[in-house]
Amino acid sequence: MSLVRRAIPEDAPEVLRLRQVMIDALPGGDASTGWHDQALPGLTERLAETDGDFAAFVVDHPDRPGTLGALVVGTVDYRIGKASSPHGRAGYVFSVATDPDARRRGYARACMEELLAWFRERGAGQVMLTASAEAEPLYAALGFVHKPDPTMILPLSTTRN
């Protein structure tokens, strides 16, 4: 029996808690949690959609009932096809996090393997993620490689002159 399970709506507060663990560990991470209340209804709704293009896989914390030990979240997006992904379905992994006192037990790897299987079932031709230096060995072991990518971002909440 696998330790990994699909997250359910009741897991939403814990999913947000582990997402914050991940955010706090990133360079420039924002430790504010005021956004959790605003994010909770939408996340709860998405976790209830078992046949959509959003999924979270979790491991229950082995030492603290009612809390999560690890989490991975991903989406499948449509992008115009190309040689490596002619159908244009691409997976994107985000919010990979393990509770600090549940690390080094293989939980993130087990969750990632479930998420990758989910991507394959949905016909994703490729999977993308942004790796922290700490997590890069895990992703490399799963077959991820660096891609020279001139990615830029525009936060739409900012105003332009």
KACORZI-V783449 format. One record per helix or strand. SS is the DSSP state (H for helix, E for strand). FROM is the first residue (numbers start at 1). LEN is the number of residues. Records with the same first field share a line. If there is no record, write none. Layout:
SS->FROM-LEN + FROM-LEN
//
This chain:
E->4-3 + 54-7 + 68-11 + 82-1 + 85-1 + 89-10 + 126-3
H->9-17 + 36-13 + 100-3 + 107-15 + 136-6
//
